[in-house]
Amino acid sequence: MAYPRVLALAEIAWSPREARDWASFSARLPWALRFLDILGVHYRKP
């Protein structure tokens, strides 16, 4: 269950403070979750 949290952590760790944007992250999240589905990672659907 750590992988979806790692996506958020990576967003914070690798994005400069002024570039962090919830709308942008949430728009990219469905693609990332589909990728986790392809990899067979189990997580709770948001």
PyMOL commands that set and color helices and strands:
alter all, ss='L'
color gray80, all
select helices_A, chain A and resi 3-14+17-19+22-39
alter helices_A, ss='H'
color red, helices_A
deselect
rebuild
show_as cartoon
